[in-house]
Amino acid sequence: MRIIIVDDHPIFRSGLRRVLEDYGHSVVAECADGESGVASARDLTPDIVLMDLHMPEGDGIEALKALGGDPPVLMLTVSEDASDMEAAMAAGAGGYVLKNAQPTDLVKMLEAVAHGYRVYPEANTARPDSDVRLSDRQRTVLDGLLRGRTHKEIAKMLGISQFTVRTYQERLMEKFAVASRAELIVCASGGHLPKDEGSSQ
């Protein structure tokens, strides 16, 4: 994914860039305030914007309103105040994540929002049902989906057809009792995948 980071702390932006690039994503711009974030989003058309809530110049809420949901925005903040979350979601945020989230969780939430799912703090640590069991191949396909890979990319990696990948995704959705890929990503996120079945099919 192509991502813009909007945060007024240069050191934090730098660290966040490294995390996102380690997961294979591309940071196309770093901005220190909401106004420049909006301008960059309009010029660069990223897949998603990762934005701080409170900044000295150019508030995140105003930037959200200006963007109007295009591209989607995931708020990354230290504020656990319910009113801040409500204000952000009402202004059009695709999600709201705390800065103390684990990197793996953050990336998965970012990918979920990019796929059109709205993520709330309680979803940050979502876990699959402990009774759900996956085969080795299902786990591999799920890992590809969580990393934002396309059906074509997963098919090439595994040496199978895109139709087969789509079938695996449908079976995964059934196992997790969800109706979309975005919901599957959120449900399976949090750094812990279900148990193995010991089968490769």
Residue pairs with C-beta under 8 A, 6 or more apart in sequence:
1 25
1 26
1 46
1 47
1 48
1 110
1 111
1 114
1 148
2 25
2 26
2 28
2 44
2 45
2 46
2 47
3 20
3 25
3 26
3 27
3 28
3 46
3 47
3 48
3 49
3 50
3 110
4 27
4 28
4 29
4 30
4 31
4 37
4 40
4 41
4 44
4 46
4 48
4 49
4 50
5 13
5 16
5 17
5 20
5 27
5 29
5 30
5 31
5 50
5 51
6 30
6 31
6 32
6 33
6 34
6 36
6 37
6 49
6 50
6 51
6 52
6 55
6 60
6 63
7 13
7 16
7 30
7 31
7 32
7 50
7 51
7 52
7 55
7 76
8 32
8 33
8 52
8 55
8 56
8 57
9 52
10 30
10 32
12 99
13 30
14 30
16 27
16 50
16 76
17 27
17 30
19 103
19 106
19 107
20 26
20 27
20 50
20 107
20 110
21 27
23 103
23 107
23 147
24 147
24 148
25 107
25 110
25 148
28 40
28 44
28 46
29 40
29 44
29 46
31 37
31 40
32 55
32 57
33 55
33 56
33 57
33 58
34 51
34 55
34 57
34 58
34 59
34 60
34 62
34 63
34 66
35 57
35 58
35 63
36 58
37 49
37 51
37 58
37 63
38 58
38 63
38 66
38 67
40 46
41 49
41 67
41 71
45 71
46 71
47 71
47 72
47 114
48 71
48 72
48 73
48 74
48 94
48 110
48 113
48 114
49 67
49 71
49 72
49 73
49 74
50 73
50 74
50 76
50 110
51 60
51 63
51 64
51 73
51 74
51 75
51 76
52 60
52 75
52 76
52 77
53 60
53 61
53 75
53 77
53 79
53 84
53 88
54 60
54 77
54 79
60 75
60 77
60 88
61 87
61 88
61 91
63 73
64 73
64 75
64 88
64 91
64 92
64 93
65 91
65 92
67 73
67 92
68 92
69 92
69 94
72 94
72 113
72 114
72 116
73 92
73 93
73 94
73 113
74 93
74 94
74 95
74 96
74 97
74 109
74 110
74 113
74 119
75 88
75 93
75 95
75 96
75 97
76 97
76 98
76 99
76 106
77 84
77 88
77 96
77 97
77 98
77 99
78 98
78 99
78 100
79 85
79 98
80 98
80 121
85 96
85 120
85 121
88 96
89 96
89 118
89 120
94 113
94 116
94 117
94 118
94 119
95 109
95 112
95 113
95 117
95 118
95 119
95 120
95 123
96 119
96 120
96 121
97 105
97 106
97 109
97 119
97 121
97 124
98 121
98 124
101 109
101 124
102 191
104 190
104 191
105 124
105 125
105 189
105 190
105 191
108 146
108 185
108 186
108 189
108 190
109 119
109 123
109 124
109 186
109 189
111 146
111 147
111 148
111 185
112 119
112 182
112 185
112 186
112 189
113 119
114 148
115 181
115 182
115 185
116 182
117 180
117 182
117 183
117 185
117 186
119 186
123 186
123 189
124 190
125 190
126 186
126 187
126 188
126 189
126 190
127 190
127 192
128 176
128 187
128 188
128 192
128 193
128 194
129 176
129 177
129 194
130 194
130 195
132 175
132 176
132 194
132 195
133 194
133 195
133 196
133 197
134 142
134 172
134 175
134 193
134 194
134 195
134 196
134 197
135 196
135 197
135 198
135 199
135 200
135 201
136 196
136 197
136 198
136 199
136 200
137 158
137 168
137 199
137 200
137 201
138 168
138 171
138 172
138 175
139 193
139 194
139 196
140 158
141 154
141 158
141 165
141 168
141 169
141 172
142 172
142 184
142 188
142 193
143 193
144 153
144 154
144 157
145 154
145 169
145 172
145 181
145 184
145 185
146 185
146 188
146 189
149 157
151 162
151 165
151 166
151 169
152 162
154 165
155 161
155 162
155 164
155 165
158 165
169 181
169 184
172 184
172 188
173 179
173 180
173 181
173 183
173 184
176 183
176 184
176 187
176 188
178 184
178 187
188 194
